[in-house]
Amino acid sequence: MVLRIEDTDLERSEARFEGQLIDDLKWLGLDWDEGPDVGGAYGPYRQSDRLEIYREHAERLLQKSKAYLCFCTEEELQKERERAIAEQRQATYSGKCRALEPAEAKRRREGEEACAIRLKIPEHPIRFHDIVRGDVEFSNEVVSDPIILRSNGMPVYNYVVVIDDALMKITHVIRGDDHLSNTPKQVALYEALGWPVPEFAHLSTILGADRERLSKRHGATSIANFREMGVLPEALANYLALLGWAPSGGTREIFTREELIKEFSLKRVTPSPAVFDMEKLYWLNRHYIKEAPPERINKLALPYYTRAMVEDLTRRSGVQSSAGHEWIPPEPVLNWLGRVTQLLQSYVDRLDQLPERASPIFNYDARTAIANPENAEVFSWPHSDAVVTRFASKIMQDESAKSGKLTPGCFKRLVNEVKAETGAKGKELFHPIRIMIIGSHSGPEFDKLIPIIEEGSRLNLPRHVLSVRERVEQFEKARKS
């Protein structure tokens, strides 16, 4: 596998893009045998460093009469295109410079008249075999004579990739089917240069849910986007491999990288367009988040918490925190955040969802809980008022709750007392209590949640985490007001 930087479009090529590309591919788990960062026997691996090679081969094609000089200006070519469209003809180059005598063309070039170099497309159909689509044929009339070297001396994509692939001894060219129309031009170039044509495999286009070509309007479409969202690389690689390809024997969907390498075959790639299903990707990601070692997820999750904390602090104070997004929590806070992550890990599809899921821990607000329409039904139940009143009374009097050290055992004892005194049980008992503590009637188990809330209330965080007692006190005040 070769990583080659195709940067002949100087206006759109910057070093930072190359760095991002390499970082993204490495993050995704891909590696390569040759490339700009590792070297190799067929370098250089940036096309901008190979311009002399391209020019030499273009001159060789001229000498063999496989190419010719074209003196048409952009204005002339545009008029040709407009005329062809008006006459409902294929908008291809007329080939008028092809008829120029070589001696005249040479004289005009030596006189420094601007000219491009065009390849002579042969007077017969261009055929090639595609591993995915089978035998493909293009009429030479629809291909036209393509420019291979512009008048400013810069080569074009369809030309340079052929030179590079041949000189780098590439045997298989695997790419998107939007390149299918480029292939006849490239095949003609291989033949003109007397080089063997590689195997081609054109993979199906990826569509959005609306069956339109995937684009930014469908949401995240770059590796960097998915990485920022907290999609794990193994989940993204697994999902991408399933687009337009199906494993043999069954409907299995979860594969390790090694299993994909062993299982994958171009023969099982379908020519039909694949639809990118975000929910399917998130389902896979949830699986990989659950399976990942806790210490890895804790480390990946940390930036999402710290960013959310600093943004919240800035929003409330109106002053940009000097800590910025670089705030590094002390060891006790790091350990506590790790436990928060483990508590919520099974509730998220992406790691960037963790701060929102943790919001009941960080941002408890009793008024919001009471005003929530989903909670209104719970408060209308026959036992709810008694459960809330009795539980509040017991928490306010409990010594461990007063000190912010309420244990799961003590909490369970208080709930059982409320159960005995009110006759409430099941959701009629637990839903009102849960709303008092986290603002919602659903959430993590109490025996895991209570220690995290109590410990968090004792830590020096950018925003104070309310203890169970403080939450109940706030709830009662809001309820009575």
C-alpha positions as CSV (number, residue, x, y, z in Angstrom):
1,M,0.0,0.0,0.0
2,V,1.3,3.4,-1.0
3,L,0.4,6.8,0.4
4,R,0.9,9.4,-2.3
5,I,0.1,13.1,-1.9
6,E,-1.7,14.3,-5.0
7,D,-1.0,18.0,-4.7
8,T,-0.6,19.4,-8.2
9,D,-3.6,21.7,-7.6
10,L,-1.4,24.2,-5.8
11,E,-4.3,26.6,-4.8
12,R,-6.0,23.8,-2.8
13,S,-2.9,22.1,-1.4
14,E,-1.4,23.1,1.9
15,A,1.0,21.3,4.3
16,R,-1.6,21.4,7.0
17,F,-4.0,19.4,4.9
18,E,-1.4,16.7,4.4
19,G,-0.7,16.6,8.1
20,Q,-4.4,16.2,8.9
21,L,-4.8,13.5,6.3
22,I,-1.9,11.5,7.7
23,D,-3.1,11.9,11.3
24,D,-6.6,10.8,10.3
25,L,-5.5,7.7,8.5
26,K,-3.2,6.7,11.3
27,W,-6.0,7.3,13.9
28,L,-8.3,5.1,11.8
29,G,-5.8,2.3,12.1
30,L,-4.5,2.3,8.5
31,D,-0.8,2.1,7.7
32,W,1.3,2.0,4.5
33,D,4.4,0.5,3.2
34,E,5.6,3.6,1.3
35,G,4.8,7.3,1.6
36,P,6.1,10.8,2.3
37,D,6.6,10.1,6.0
38,V,8.2,6.7,5.7
39,G,10.0,6.9,2.3
40,G,10.4,4.0,-0.1
41,A,12.1,2.8,-3.3
42,Y,9.7,4.7,-5.7
43,G,9.7,8.2,-4.3
44,P,9.3,11.0,-4.1
45,Y,5.7,10.5,-2.9
46,R,4.4,14.1,-3.3
47,Q,3.4,14.9,-6.9
48,S,4.6,18.5,-6.5
49,D,8.1,17.0,-6.1
50,R,7.7,15.0,-9.4
51,L,6.9,17.7,-11.9
52,E,10.1,17.1,-14.0
53,I,9.1,13.4,-14.3
54,Y,5.7,14.4,-15.7
55,R,7.2,16.9,-18.1
56,E,9.7,14.4,-19.5
57,H,7.0,11.8,-20.2
58,A,4.8,14.5,-21.9
59,E,7.7,15.4,-24.2
60,R,8.2,11.7,-25.0
61,L,4.6,11.4,-26.0
62,L,5.0,14.4,-28.3
63,Q,8.0,12.9,-29.9
64,K,6.1,9.6,-30.5
65,S,3.2,11.6,-32.0
66,K,1.0,10.2,-29.3
67,A,0.3,13.7,-28.1
68,Y,0.1,17.2,-29.7
69,L,0.4,20.9,-28.8
70,C,-2.9,22.7,-28.4
71,F,-3.0,26.5,-28.7
72,C,-6.7,27.0,-28.1
73,T,-7.4,29.7,-25.5
74,E,-9.9,29.2,-22.6
75,E,-12.3,31.6,-24.4
76,E,-12.1,29.5,-27.6
77,L,-12.7,26.3,-25.7
78,Q,-15.7,27.8,-23.8
79,K,-17.3,28.9,-27.1
80,E,-16.9,25.4,-28.5
81,R,-18.6,24.0,-25.4
82,E,-21.5,26.4,-25.7
83,R,-21.9,25.7,-29.4
84,A,-22.0,22.0,-28.8
85,I,-24.5,22.3,-26.0
86,A,-26.7,24.6,-28.2
87,E,-26.6,22.0,-31.0
88,Q,-27.3,19.2,-28.4
89,R,-23.9,17.5,-29.1
90,Q,-21.4,16.0,-26.7
91,A,-19.4,18.9,-25.3
92,T,-16.0,17.4,-26.3
93,Y,-13.0,19.1,-27.7
94,S,-13.2,19.5,-31.5
95,G,-9.6,18.4,-32.0
96,K,-8.7,21.3,-34.3
97,C,-5.1,21.6,-33.1
98,R,-4.6,17.9,-33.8
99,A,-4.5,18.8,-37.5
100,L,-1.6,21.3,-37.1
101,E,1.6,20.3,-38.8
102,P,4.2,19.4,-36.2
103,A,6.7,21.9,-37.7
104,E,4.2,24.7,-37.4
105,A,3.3,23.7,-33.8
106,K,6.9,23.6,-32.9
107,R,7.5,27.1,-34.4
108,R,4.6,28.6,-32.5
109,R,5.8,27.0,-29.3
110,E,9.4,28.3,-29.7
111,G,7.8,31.7,-30.3
112,E,6.6,31.4,-26.7
113,E,2.9,31.2,-27.7
114,A,1.0,29.6,-24.8
115,C,0.1,26.0,-25.4
116,A,-1.1,22.9,-23.6
117,I,-0.2,19.3,-24.5
118,R,-3.1,17.0,-25.4
119,L,-3.2,13.2,-25.6
120,K,-4.4,11.7,-28.9
121,I,-7.2,9.3,-28.1
122,P,-7.1,6.3,-30.5
123,E,-9.7,5.9,-33.2
124,H,-11.3,2.9,-31.6
125,P,-13.4,2.1,-28.4
126,I,-11.5,2.0,-25.2
127,R,-12.1,-1.2,-23.2
128,F,-11.0,-2.3,-19.7
129,H,-12.1,-4.8,-17.1
130,D,-13.4,-3.7,-13.8
131,I,-13.3,-6.1,-10.9
132,V,-16.6,-4.8,-9.5
133,R,-18.4,-3.9,-12.7
134,G,-17.0,-6.4,-15.2
135,D,-16.1,-5.4,-18.8
136,V,-16.5,-1.7,-19.5
137,E,-16.3,0.0,-22.9
138,F,-16.2,3.7,-23.8
139,S,-16.6,5.1,-27.4
140,N,-13.6,7.2,-28.4
141,E,-16.0,10.0,-29.5
142,V,-17.2,10.6,-25.9
143,V,-13.7,10.7,-24.4
144,S,-12.1,13.5,-26.4
145,D,-8.4,14.4,-26.4
146,P,-7.6,15.3,-22.8
147,I,-5.1,17.9,-21.7
148,I,-2.2,16.2,-19.9
149,L,0.0,19.3,-19.4
150,R,-1.5,22.8,-19.0
151,S,-0.1,25.9,-20.7
152,N,1.4,27.0,-17.4
153,G,3.4,23.7,-17.3
154,M,1.3,22.1,-14.6
155,P,0.2,18.5,-15.2
156,V,-3.5,17.4,-14.8
157,Y,-4.8,14.7,-12.5
158,N,-5.6,12.0,-15.1
159,Y,-2.1,12.2,-16.5
160,V,0.0,12.3,-13.3
161,V,-1.8,9.3,-11.6
162,V,-1.0,7.1,-14.6
163,I,2.7,8.1,-14.6
164,D,2.9,7.6,-10.8
165,D,1.0,4.3,-10.8
166,A,3.2,2.9,-13.6
167,L,6.5,4.0,-12.2
168,M,5.5,2.9,-8.6
169,K,4.5,-0.5,-10.0
170,I,0.9,-0.2,-8.7
171,T,-1.1,-3.4,-9.7
172,H,-4.5,-2.5,-8.3
173,V,-6.3,0.9,-8.5
174,I,-9.3,0.8,-6.1
175,R,-11.3,4.0,-6.0
176,G,-14.8,5.5,-6.0
177,D,-17.1,5.1,-9.1
178,D,-17.1,8.8,-9.6
179,H,-13.7,8.1,-11.2
180,L,-15.1,5.6,-13.7
181,S,-15.4,8.2,-16.5
182,N,-11.7,9.1,-15.9
183,T,-10.6,5.5,-16.5
184,P,-10.7,5.5,-20.4
185,K,-8.4,8.5,-20.5
186,Q,-6.0,6.8,-18.2
187,V,-6.2,3.5,-20.1
188,A,-5.4,5.4,-23.3
189,L,-2.4,6.9,-21.6
190,Y,-1.1,3.5,-20.5
191,E,-1.4,2.2,-24.0
192,A,0.3,5.3,-25.5
193,L,3.2,4.9,-23.2
194,G,3.4,1.2,-23.8
195,W,2.8,0.3,-20.2
196,P,0.6,-2.6,-18.8
197,V,-2.8,-1.5,-17.6
198,P,-3.4,-2.2,-13.9
199,E,-6.5,-3.9,-12.4
200,F,-9.3,-1.4,-11.7
201,A,-12.0,-1.7,-9.1
202,H,-14.6,1.1,-8.8
203,L,-16.4,1.1,-5.5
204,S,-20.0,2.2,-5.2
205,T,-20.9,5.8,-4.2
206,I,-21.9,6.4,-0.6
207,L,-25.3,8.1,-0.3
208,G,-27.1,9.9,2.5
209,A,-30.3,8.7,4.0
210,D,-32.2,10.7,1.3
211,R,-30.3,8.7,-1.3
212,E,-28.4,11.7,-2.5
213,R,-24.6,11.8,-2.7
214,L,-23.1,12.1,0.8
215,S,-22.2,15.7,1.6
216,K,-21.7,18.1,4.5
217,R,-25.5,18.7,4.7
218,H,-25.9,15.1,5.9
219,G,-23.8,15.9,8.9
220,A,-20.3,14.6,9.8
221,T,-18.5,13.4,6.6
222,S,-14.8,13.6,7.5
223,I,-12.7,11.4,9.7
224,A,-11.9,14.5,11.8
225,N,-15.6,15.1,12.4
226,F,-16.3,11.6,13.6
227,R,-13.2,11.7,15.8
228,E,-14.4,14.9,17.4
229,M,-17.8,13.4,18.1
230,G,-16.2,10.5,20.0
231,V,-16.6,7.8,17.5
232,L,-13.9,5.1,18.1
233,P,-11.6,4.3,15.1
234,E,-12.4,0.6,15.2
235,A,-16.1,1.3,15.0
236,L,-15.7,3.7,12.1
237,A,-13.4,1.3,10.2
238,N,-15.8,-1.6,10.9
239,Y,-18.7,0.4,9.6
240,L,-17.0,1.7,6.5
241,A,-16.0,-1.8,5.5
242,L,-19.6,-2.8,5.4
243,L,-20.6,-0.1,3.0
244,G,-20.9,-1.7,-0.4
245,W,-19.4,-5.0,0.8
246,A,-20.9,-8.0,2.5
247,P,-19.0,-10.8,4.3
248,S,-19.5,-14.4,3.2
249,G,-21.9,-16.7,5.1
250,G,-24.4,-14.9,7.3
251,T,-25.3,-11.5,8.6
252,R,-22.3,-10.9,10.9
253,E,-21.6,-7.2,11.3
254,I,-18.9,-6.8,14.0
255,F,-15.3,-7.5,12.9
256,T,-11.9,-6.8,14.3
257,R,-9.3,-5.3,11.9
258,E,-7.6,-8.6,11.6
259,E,-10.9,-10.4,10.8
260,L,-11.7,-7.8,8.1
261,I,-8.3,-8.3,6.5
262,K,-8.9,-12.0,6.4
263,E,-12.5,-11.8,5.2
264,F,-12.4,-9.0,2.7
265,S,-12.6,-9.7,-1.0
266,L,-13.2,-7.3,-3.9
267,K,-15.3,-10.0,-5.5
268,R,-18.0,-9.4,-2.8
269,V,-18.1,-5.7,-3.4
270,T,-21.5,-4.6,-4.9
271,P,-21.8,-2.0,-7.6
272,S,-25.0,-0.7,-6.0
273,P,-24.7,2.6,-4.1
274,A,-24.4,2.2,-0.3
275,V,-26.5,4.3,2.1
276,F,-24.6,5.8,5.1
277,D,-26.7,5.1,8.2
278,M,-25.6,7.2,11.1
279,E,-27.7,5.1,13.6
280,K,-26.0,1.9,12.4
281,L,-22.6,3.6,13.0
282,Y,-23.6,4.7,16.4
283,W,-24.9,1.2,17.3
284,L,-21.5,-0.2,16.4
285,N,-19.8,2.6,18.3
286,R,-21.8,1.8,21.4
287,H,-20.7,-1.8,21.2
288,Y,-17.0,-0.8,20.9
289,I,-17.3,1.7,23.8
290,K,-18.7,-1.0,26.0
291,E,-16.0,-3.4,25.0
292,A,-13.0,-1.0,25.3
293,P,-10.8,-1.0,28.4
294,P,-12.1,1.5,31.0
295,E,-8.8,3.4,31.3
296,R,-8.8,4.0,27.5
297,I,-12.4,5.4,27.5
298,N,-11.7,7.5,30.6
299,K,-8.7,9.1,28.9
300,L,-10.7,9.7,25.7
301,A,-13.7,11.1,27.6
302,L,-11.7,13.6,29.7
303,P,-11.5,16.5,27.1
304,Y,-15.3,16.4,26.7
305,Y,-15.9,17.0,30.4
306,T,-13.2,19.7,30.9
307,R,-14.5,21.6,27.8
308,A,-18.0,21.4,29.1
309,M,-17.0,22.5,32.6
310,V,-15.0,25.5,31.3
311,E,-17.8,26.5,28.9
312,D,-20.3,26.3,31.6
313,L,-18.2,28.4,33.9
314,T,-17.7,31.0,31.2
315,R,-21.4,31.1,30.4
316,R,-22.4,31.7,34.0
317,S,-19.7,34.2,34.9
318,G,-19.5,36.0,31.5
319,V,-15.7,35.9,31.9
320,Q,-13.4,33.7,29.9
321,S,-11.7,31.3,32.2
322,S,-7.9,31.6,32.3
323,A,-7.8,27.8,32.3
324,G,-9.4,27.7,28.8
325,H,-9.8,24.2,27.4
326,E,-6.4,23.3,28.8
327,W,-7.6,22.9,32.4
328,I,-6.1,19.8,33.8
329,P,-8.0,18.3,36.7
330,P,-6.1,17.1,39.8
331,E,-5.7,13.4,40.4
332,P,-8.8,13.0,42.7
333,V,-11.0,14.7,40.1
334,L,-9.5,12.5,37.3
335,N,-10.3,9.4,39.3
336,W,-13.9,10.7,40.0
337,L,-14.5,11.6,36.3
338,G,-13.4,8.1,35.4
339,R,-16.1,6.7,37.7
340,V,-18.6,9.0,36.1
341,T,-17.7,7.7,32.7
342,Q,-18.0,4.1,33.8
343,L,-21.4,4.9,35.3
344,L,-22.7,6.4,32.0
345,Q,-20.7,4.4,29.4
346,S,-23.5,2.1,28.5
347,Y,-25.9,5.1,27.9
348,V,-24.0,6.8,25.1
349,D,-23.5,6.2,21.4
350,R,-20.7,8.7,21.1
351,L,-18.2,10.1,23.7
352,D,-19.3,13.7,23.1
353,Q,-22.7,12.7,24.6
354,L,-21.1,12.1,28.0
355,P,-21.3,15.7,29.4
356,E,-25.0,15.9,28.5
357,R,-25.6,12.5,30.1
358,A,-23.7,13.6,33.2
359,S,-25.6,16.9,33.4
360,P,-27.9,15.6,36.2
361,I,-24.7,15.2,38.2
362,F,-23.1,18.5,37.3
363,N,-26.1,20.8,36.7
364,Y,-29.0,19.7,39.0
365,D,-31.8,22.2,38.9
366,A,-34.9,21.5,41.0
367,R,-37.2,24.1,39.2
368,T,-36.4,22.4,35.9
369,A,-37.2,19.0,37.3
370,I,-40.5,20.2,38.7
371,A,-41.5,22.0,35.4
372,N,-40.6,19.0,33.3
373,P,-43.9,17.6,31.7
374,E,-42.5,14.1,31.8
375,N,-42.3,14.3,35.6
376,A,-45.8,15.8,36.1
377,E,-47.4,12.4,35.7
378,V,-45.2,10.9,38.5
379,F,-46.2,13.7,40.9
380,S,-49.9,13.0,40.2
381,W,-49.6,9.5,41.5
382,P,-51.4,8.8,44.8
383,H,-48.3,8.1,46.9
384,S,-45.9,10.7,45.3
385,D,-46.6,13.5,47.7
386,A,-46.1,11.3,50.8
387,V,-42.9,9.7,49.3
388,V,-41.4,13.1,48.6
389,T,-42.3,14.6,52.0
390,R,-41.1,11.5,54.0
391,F,-37.9,11.1,52.1
392,A,-37.0,14.8,52.3
393,S,-37.6,14.7,56.1
394,K,-35.3,11.7,56.6
395,I,-32.5,13.0,54.4
396,M,-32.5,16.4,56.1
397,Q,-32.1,14.6,59.5
398,D,-29.6,12.0,58.5
399,E,-26.0,12.7,59.8
400,S,-24.2,11.1,56.9
401,A,-26.3,13.1,54.4
402,K,-25.5,16.3,56.3
403,S,-21.8,15.7,55.9
404,G,-22.0,14.8,52.2
405,K,-21.0,11.2,52.9
406,L,-24.3,9.4,52.3
407,T,-23.6,5.7,51.6
408,P,-25.6,3.4,49.4
409,G,-26.4,1.3,52.5
410,C,-27.7,4.3,54.4
411,F,-29.7,5.5,51.4
412,K,-31.3,2.1,51.0
413,R,-32.3,2.1,54.6
414,L,-34.0,5.5,54.3
415,V,-35.8,4.4,51.2
416,N,-37.1,1.2,52.9
417,E,-38.3,3.3,55.8
418,V,-40.2,5.5,53.3
419,K,-41.6,2.4,51.7
420,A,-42.9,1.0,55.0
421,E,-44.4,4.3,56.1
422,T,-46.2,5.2,52.8
423,G,-47.0,1.8,51.3
424,A,-45.4,2.9,48.0
425,K,-43.3,0.3,46.1
426,G,-41.7,-0.2,42.7
427,K,-41.8,2.8,40.4
428,E,-44.3,4.6,42.7
429,L,-41.5,4.6,45.4
430,F,-38.4,5.1,43.3
431,H,-39.5,7.5,40.5
432,P,-40.4,10.4,42.8
433,I,-37.1,10.0,44.8
434,R,-35.1,9.8,41.6
435,I,-36.6,13.0,40.3
436,M,-35.7,14.7,43.5
437,I,-32.0,13.6,43.1
438,I,-31.3,13.8,39.4
439,G,-34.3,15.6,37.9
440,S,-35.5,12.6,35.9
441,H,-37.4,9.4,36.7
442,S,-34.9,7.3,34.8
443,G,-31.1,6.9,35.2
444,P,-28.3,4.8,36.6
445,E,-28.8,2.5,39.6
446,F,-28.8,4.3,43.0
447,D,-26.1,2.2,44.6
448,K,-23.7,3.4,41.9
449,L,-25.1,6.9,41.5
450,I,-25.2,8.0,45.2
451,P,-21.4,7.6,46.0
452,I,-20.5,9.5,42.8
453,I,-22.8,12.4,43.7
454,E,-21.5,12.5,47.3
455,E,-17.9,12.3,46.4
456,G,-18.3,15.0,43.6
457,S,-19.8,17.4,46.1
458,R,-16.6,17.3,48.1
459,L,-14.3,18.0,45.2
460,N,-13.0,21.3,44.0
461,L,-14.7,21.4,40.6
462,P,-15.3,24.5,38.3
463,R,-19.0,24.1,39.3
464,H,-20.0,22.7,42.6
465,V,-21.7,19.3,42.5
466,L,-24.7,19.4,44.9
467,S,-24.8,16.6,47.5
468,V,-28.0,14.5,47.8
469,R,-29.0,16.5,50.8
470,E,-28.5,19.8,49.0
471,R,-30.5,18.5,46.0
472,V,-33.4,17.5,48.2
473,E,-33.3,20.8,50.1
474,Q,-33.4,22.7,46.8
475,F,-36.2,20.5,45.5
476,E,-38.4,21.2,48.6
477,K,-37.8,24.9,48.4
478,A,-38.8,24.9,44.7
479,R,-41.8,22.7,45.3
480,K,-43.1,24.9,48.1
481,S,-42.6,28.2,46.2
